Amino acid sequence: MEKTSLFTGVAHIGIKALDIEKALQFYREVLGFRLIQRIRPGEAELVFLELGNTVIELVEVVDNRTFEDGVVNHLALRVEDIFQAIIHLQEHHVELPSLEPMPLGEGRYNFFFRGPSGEKLELYQE
């Protein structure tokens, strides 16, 4: 019997945008992405776009902050049970900043952590 994975796919790839309007225009008009959602959960605006089965998240750069995580900011992995996924990471000795996911409303959660090379990763539960 095949073991089912806690990780069900890539939710999105986060990309830093120095000029959110210019980036939005480029991804829509030049590359053909479709706008899904624009939100401002904090200081930075987030814009979600889709092309085929791929979703990108443009992350607005606020106050010319540095690219400490690079231009490709993070890879978000879709999970069905974020709490179980966090336990799974603990069991695999992944260093975690906390043990609590951030509630995003409407049953959605996210949780950021780092991979072995310092890459920024996100768990995302819809």
Helices and strands as residue ranges (DSSP letters): E 7-17, H 20-25, I 26-30, E 34-39, E 46-51, E 54-60, E 72-79, H 82-91, E 102-105, E 108-114, E 120-125
